[in-house]
């Protein structure tokens, strides 16, 4: 029987085992089965907040359909293994004081107090359960990562392998089965959750660096409804990576993405939020949109050749269907694409025979057919620009033109599917830039950063055709080829290149203040030792377009 199956079976057999303690000391242990149950409660909160594209005709599935019990068990096994390794290998078992401090940090630093309250409530507002099942996984992964980065053991280099850890520390299996108990005399208290009145309009706050992914640029990021997931890209020395991280504003914490069965290392890729999966694609400098049931990728480079081909990926059937090339736009890269609820609109970009383009096409997946966009009064030729869909128009902005691409642009255009263009205002527009980001908030397009290299931005209101500058106070450092996602109230910027260095810093920009907070649950009475701190040592939308860099000062990898 495989080790993990043995662990689960053994857990059932001894679920009620508890170490005998003096009668005057109260003790509680959490069995493996209880931990799995609490893990499901945590995932249920996150799943409720997960975005389900409104374009999808099928209803949002239940948590059990997308998160089977085996996956819950694996999560629990992973954080118990991490805890065991801290004690067995580094003689640094997690203490109850550390777990209390981690709970306090989450409550103090949370960026989504309403969601954190839901998590606390899902765990019964029980400080023991919160310490063990919410704080421990975050803390254990962070500490293991810190120790591994300083470890000289070749077996621990890189991201720890689940099976390798089990082989190195067989006692981890016993811990997984039993669940371990606190030392006597330890008590936890439920911390008060901060209750800010929403975020502060036009203000920046930094994202935490603790346990953040390594510095990178030309990566991707998606917003799931509860987390920002970043993946891939290139580091300072032009090494590509297939690692990533998940940032939870509720707990203000990062956790690493798995590298098991991950796509190969790559830059310039695209990611989209499918509602349940993030699915990168092998070609690069292409675009991808999510239709509600399929991901459509188009254009870019394949084996060094610029193409005008594409494919439709259905994650339900794990199958691809080629897009028609009849009437398709010219081959291109560094273009943009948006989804309108019925069509994909491709525009701009560059190829080797024409240079920058001002043409585009509208692809209808129902008919597998293309229609050219109007070439009357479009924005000027460009690449490395951005595009957003407002619900009624596509807005393109910025980019560069020329060979090389040295003419940096501060202009844009609004394309109506009735096949008409009109220019965006240049009054108070941000400075010219390329390889920047743009997100749509529901009423404004927010542009930020980009080649130049700048830390400025602007908010464009199509209703008034007007621009308002974004604040630079406490803004992240100037950068390009970063990513940005919209959470519903804030834009989160992360990663990129500042012209000299690749960074793993970021910032959260508030563009929708006044969120009404949920009342904080009243702290319960102090609990006596009930968590399982460290096991005893034996003798872990659509995407804002990933910017494409062409003429930047530091050479692109």
N, C-alpha and C positions, 0 to 999 in steps of 0.2 A: 504494500500500500504506500502511496506517495506520502512524504512527510506531512504536507498540509492536510491531507485527508486523515492521516493518523491523528494529527493534532485536534481536528474537529471531532473525530470519534471519541478520542480520549476526553475531550471537554465535556461531552454529554455524559460520559460515565462517571465523572467526578465533579459535576457541576456544583455540588453543594459542599465540597470540601473547604474547610477553613481551619487555619492553624489555631490550636487551643491557646487561650490567653487567660490570665488571671481573671477571676469573676468580676472584680470591680472595674474592669476596663471593657468598654464597649467596642466591638469590632464588626466590620461588615466587609465582605469581599464581593467583587463583581465577577461573576462567572463569564466565561467566554460567550455563552449564549446571550447573557444580559448585555454584554458589550455590543454584540452584533445588533441586538434590538435597539439599543440607544444610537448606534451608528445609522440605522435606518431612519430613526426620528430626525437626525441631523440632515441626512440627505433629502428627506421629505421637505424640509424647510427650503433647502436650496432649489429643489425641483419645482416647488410652487412659484419661486421667483424666476425660474428659467424662462427665457423668451421662447414662445411658440409662434412662428411666423404666421401672421394673419392670412397670408395667401394660401396656406395649407388647407385643403378641403377636409382632411381627416382630423378628428379631435386629438388633443394632446393626450398621449398615452399615460398610463399610470406609472408611478415610480417603479413598481415591480417589473414592468415590461422593459424598462431601460436600465434598471439597476438590479440584476438578479442577486439572490442571497449569496451566491458564491463570491461575487464582487465585494459585497459587504464584509464577508469573512476575511477576504484577502486584505482589505484595509485595516481591519483589527489586527490581523496577524502581523502586518508590516509595522504598526506602531509598537506592538509588544516586542517584536524582534529588535527594533531600534532601542527600546528601553533596556532590553537584556544586554545588548551589545555595549551600551554605555557603562553598565556595571561590570560585565565580564571582561571586556577588553581594556577599557580606560579607567576602571575603578572609580567612575564618576556616576554613580546611580542618581537618578532624578529624585530630588527630595520633595517632601510636601510643601516646604517653603517656596521652592521653585514653581510648583504648580499653582500655589496661591498667588505668587507674583505674576505668573502668566495670565491668570484670570483677571487680576487687577489691571494689567496692561491692556487687555482686550477691552475691558469696560471703560477705561480711561481714554484709549486712543481710537476706539471704533469710529469709522467714517459712515457707518449705516446703523445707528443705534436701534432703529426699529427692527431690522433683521436680527441683530444680536439678541434683542429681547425675545424674539420668536424662538431663537435657538435655545436660550435659557428656559423658556416656557416648555419647549418640546422635551427638555430634560427634567421637567418637573420643578424647575427653580431649585434643584437640589445641588448644593455646592460640591458635594462629593462626586456626583455623576458628571457635573460640568468640568471639574478638575480632571477626572479620569478620561472622559470620552470626548471632550472638546479641547481642553488645554494640553493634555498629554500628547496627542498626535502631533500638534504643531510644535511643541517644545522639543519632543524627542527627535523629530526630523531635523530641526534647526541645530541641536547640539551635535547630533551625529555628523551632520555636514561640516560643522566647525572642526570637530576632532579629525575627521577624515582628511580635511584640507591640510592638516599638520602631521598626518600619519606617514610613517616611513614603511608601513606594511604594504607590499605590492598587492596583497589580497584585498586591501581596502581602498586602493587607488580608484579614482573615478566614482561613479554612482554605485552604491552597494548593490550587489546582486542578491536577491531574496534567498535562492538556494545556497549560494556560497556562505551567507551568514549562518544559515541553519547548520551547514556542515562544520563551520568553524566553532559554533556554539550550540551543541545539541541540547543544552539546557533550555534554549529558547523554546523548544517544542513543549517542554514540561511547563514553562511559564504560560505559554499560549493556552494549554489545556486547563491549568489550574486557575489562572488569574492570581495575582499576588496581593497581599494585604499591606496596609500601612503599618509602620511601627506604632506602638501604643503611645497615647498622649497627644496625637496630632489632631488638629481641628481645622476645618475650612469654614470660611464665611462667604456669603454671596455678595459680591461687590456691587456698588451702585453704578449703573450705566450712565455715562454722560448723556445729557439731553440738550444738545444745541438746537436752536430753532432753525433747522435747515442749514445749508451752507451759506456763506457770505457772498452775495452777488459780486461778480467781477473780481474774484479773489482767488489766489493760488495757494495751495498747501502741498508740501512735498509728499511723495509716496515713500514708504519705509524702504530702507536698504537692507534690513535684516532678512537674511536668507533669500534675497532677491536673486534671480538668474544672473549669470555672468554678463558682463558688458557686451553689447552687440549692436549691430545696425542692419539695415535691409532685412529685417525680420518681419513677422506678421503678428497681429493681435486681433482677438475677437472678444466681444462682450456677450456673456451667456444669459445675463439677467441677474446673476449673483456674483460672477467672477470675471476678471479679465484674464484670458489665457494668451501668453506670448510664446512663440516657438521659432526655432531656426535662426537663420541669419549668419552673420560673419563677425568674427572678433577682431581685435586690434591688429593681429598678425595675419589676417586674411584666411584664417582657418574657419571653415564652415562648421556648423553645429546642428545636431538634431535634438538638442535639449531645449527645455522651456520651463515655464513657471506659471502657476495659477495664483493670482492676487485676489484675496477676499477683502473688500472694504469693511465688511461687518466685523471681522476680527483683526483687520489691518495687518495681514500676514501673507507671506508667500509660502507655497509648497511646490516642490519640483514636479514636473510632468514625468511620466514613466518613459524610459527609452526602450522598453521591451516592445518589439515589433514596430518601433517608430520608423517613419520614412527616413531615407538616407539623408546625410548632411546636405543642406542646400541653402543658398541665398535666393533673393528675388522671387520667392514663391508667393502664393496667394492662399489665404484661408477664408472660409465663410462659415457662418453659424447656421447649421442645418436644423437646429432645434434639439439635436441629440448627439451629433458627431461633428468633429472638425476634420475635414478631409483635404490635405494638401495634394498638389498635382505635380508630376515630374517636370514639365516644361517651365521656362522662366521668362520674366518680363512680359507675362501674359496677364489676362484679367480673369476674374471669376465672379459670378453672381449666383445667388440662391433664389430659386423660383417659388419655393414652398414645397417642392417635392424633388427637385433636381438641382444639381450644381452644373452650371454651364461655364466651361472654360473656353477661351478663344485667343488666337493670335500668339505673339511672342516668338521665342526661339525654341527650336528643337534641333539638338545636335549642331548648334551654331548657325542654323538656317532660319531666316524670318519666314513665318507662315501666316496663312489666312484660314487655317483649319481650326476646328474646335471639337469639343465633345460634351455630351450630356451624361453626367454621372448620377445614377439613382442609388442612394445608399440602402434603400429597402431591399433591392434585388442585387446590390453590389455589382452593377453592370453599367457598361458604357455604350452610348449610341453616338455615332459621328454626326456633327452638324453639316448641313448642306453647304457646298461651296458655290452653288449657283446663285449669282447675284451678290455674293459676299463682298465686303469691302476689300480693298487692297491689303496685302500682307503688311503687318506692322508690329511694333513693340512700343513700350512706354506710352500706350494709349490708356483710355479709361473705359469703364463699362458700368452701367447702372441697370437695375431692374425696375420696371414701371408697374408691375403687377400683371402684365400680359406680354411684355416684350423686353428684350435686352437691347439697350442702345449703346453701341460702340462708337467712340469718336476720338479723333486726333491720333497722336503717335508719330512714329517715324519708320522709314525703311531706307535701304541703301540706294535705291534708284531715284527717289523723289526728295528724300530728306523729310522734314516735318510735313504733316498732313493737316488739312482742315475738313476732310471728308469723314464720313461715318456710315453706319448701317443699323437698321432695326431688325432684330431677329425674332421671329415668332415661332416658338417651339411647337405650338399646336399644329402649325402648318409646315414646320421645318422650312421656312422661307425667309428671304432677306428683302428689305426695302431700303433704298439709299436715303440718307438724311439730306435735307435741303442744303445746297451749297450757296444759296443767296443770303448774303449778309451774315455769314457765320463769324465766330472769332477768328483771329489770325492763326496761321499754322503754328502748331506747338506740340511738345512732348513733355513728359515729366510734370504734367499739370494734375489737377484733382477734379473730381466730378461728384456731385451728390444728387439724389432724387428727392424732390420736395413733396411728392404726392401728385403733382401736376406738371412739374417742369424738371428738366435736367439743368443744373447750373455747373458750368465748367469755369475754372479760374486758374490763373498763374501759368507756370511752365516756362519753357525756353524754346528758342528757335535759332536757326543759323547752323553753319557747319564750320567748326564745332558749335555746339549749342550754347553760344555765349550771349545771345540777346535775351535777357531775362525779362519776363512779362509781369505786369500788374493789371492786366485786363481780363475780361471774361465774357461769357455769354449765357443766355437762358434759352434753352431749346424746348419748345412746346411740341408734343406729339402730333399736333395739327400741322407740323412740318414748317414751323416758322422760328426764326431766331431774332433775338434782340439783345443789345449789349447791356452788361451790368455797369452801374455807375463807377467812375474812377474817383469821384470826390471822396476824400478821406479814406480811400482804399489803402490796404496795407502796402508796404514797399514790395517791389517786384521780387519774385522768388520762384523756386522750383524745388522738387523733391520735398515738398511740405506735406502737411496733412489737412484734411477737411472733414468735418462731421456735420450731420444735420440734426438739429435739436427738436424739430417739430415746427419751429417758426423761424429759425435762423440757421445760416451756414457759418460755422466757426472755422477760420483758417488760422494755422499757427506754424511757426518755425519755418525751416526750409533753407535751401541754398541761397546764400548770401553772406554769411551764416547768421541767423537772427533768432532772437527770443521774443519777437513781437508777433502780433496776430490781429485779426479783425473779425467782427461779427456782421454778416451781411443779412439784412432784412429784405426779402424780395417784395414784401407788401409795400414798403416805402422806397425800395431801390436805394437804400442808404447803408453806409458803413459806420461802425463804431469800433474804436480801437479796444483791444483787450489790454488789461492791466499787465504791466511788467514787474510789479512789486511781488517779490518772492517767486517769480516765474522760474521754471527750470532754465538751465544754461542754454545758450543758443545751440542749435543742432539742425541736422537734416537727416533724411532717411530714417526717421523715427516712426513710431506708430501712434495712433490716437483712436480711442473708442468713446462712444457716448453711452452713459449709464442710465439716462433718463433725467438726470439733474446736473451731472458733471461730465466734463471731458477729461479722460485720463490719458496723459502723454507719457511715453516711456521709451527709453533706449535712444539709439541714434549715434551720430558722429558730430563732434563739435569742431571739426577741422583739424584737430591734432590727436584726439583720443576718441575711442568708442566708449560709451557710457552705459551704466545700468541704473541711472537715476531717472526720476520722472516727477510728474506733478499732476495735481487734480485742480481743474479750473471750474469754478461754479458759474453756471449761467441760468440758474433757476432757483432762486432763494425762497425761503418761507415755508419749507416743508414742516408740517405739523408733527411733532414727535409723539411717539406712543409712550404712555406712562411707564415709568420704571417699576418693575415688580418689587414689592417690599422684601427686604432681606429676611430670610428665614432664620430661625434660631441656629446658633453655632452647632455644627455637627461634629461628633467625635469621629475618630479615624474611620474612614469608610472608603476612601479611594484605594486604588491599587497603585501607589507611586511606583517606584522602580522595583522591578523584579530583583530578587537577591542574586548576587553573583554566585555561581557554583564553584566548590574547592576546585521614519520619510511625508444679421443685418444687412447686418452687412458690414464687412470690414472697411475701415478707412483705408484707402488705397495705400499699399506699400510703396513709398516713393522710389523712383528710379533715378539714379544719379548719373549724369553724363559729364558735365564740365567742371566738377568741383575741384578745389585746390588739392586736397589729398587724393591720390589715385584710388579708385574703387578696386576692391578685391576682384 
